[in-house]
């Protein structure tokens, strides 16, 4: 899995994920999320458009991060999930826990309302 971060107007970090997120690659995700959680009020959109697979280890990293983010008044949302990832998140009930948007700009715009 590859992970890169871009800042959108210095307010929102967009975490772009590519490849497969599983037990073997989750360490990279934890490291990147740890850096993003150092921000005073973390606002993160996770771009899933390049992610082909995610297992329970990857999902748990997002859940743990969201708890920290929420305690600091920030937010974490998803954008661009393919059909597999959308179905996975709905099946395990994360659709009620995370906002999932079709596009990155939609996620950023929703947070600014």
RATA-V438551 format. One record per backbone hydrogen bond with DSSP energy under -0.5 kcal/mol. NH is the residue of the N-H (numbers start at 1). CO is the residue of the C=O. E is the energy in kcal/mol with one decimal. If there is no record, write none. Layout:
nh->(NH:NH)
co->(CO:CO)
e->(E:E)
//
This chain:
nh->(2:4:6:8:9:11:12:13:14:15:15:16:16:17:17:18:19:21:22:25:26:28:29:30:31:32:33:34:35:36:37:38:39:42:44:45:46:46:47:47:48:48:50:51:52:52:53:55:59:60:61:62:63:64:65:66:67:68:69:70:71:72:72:73:74:75:77:78:79:80:81:86:87:88:89:90:91:92:93:94:95:96:97:98:99:101:107:108:109:110:111:112:112:113)
co->(18:16:14:12:7:8:8:43:6:13:45:4:14:15:47:2:50:53:20:22:22:25:25:26:27:28:29:30:31:32:33:35:36:39:75:13:44:77:15:45:46:79:17:48:19:50:19:21:55:56:57:58:59:60:61:62:63:64:65:66:67:68:69:70:69:42:44:99:46:101:101:82:83:84:85:86:87:88:90:89:89:93:94:94:76:78:103:104:105:106:107:108:109:110)
e->(-2.4:-2.0:-2.2:-3.4:-0.7:-1.8:-1.8:-3.0:-3.6:-0.6:-2.8:-3.1:-0.8:-0.6:-2.2:-2.3:-2.3:-2.9:-0.7:-1.0:-1.6:-0.9:-1.0:-2.6:-2.1:-2.3:-2.9:-2.3:-1.8:-2.1:-2.3:-1.1:-1.4:-0.6:-2.6:-2.6:-0.5:-3.1:-2.8:-0.7:-0.8:-3.2:-0.7:-1.6:-3.3:-0.6:-1.0:-1.7:-2.0:-2.3:-1.4:-1.5:-2.0:-2.5:-2.1:-2.4:-1.6:-1.5:-2.8:-2.9:-1.5:-0.8:-1.1:-1.5:-2.4:-1.7:-2.3:-2.9:-2.4:-1.7:-0.5:-2.6:-2.5:-2.6:-2.6:-2.2:-2.8:-2.1:-0.9:-2.3:-1.0:-1.0:-0.5:-2.8:-0.5:-2.9:-1.7:-2.3:-2.6:-2.3:-1.4:-0.9:-0.6:-0.9)
//
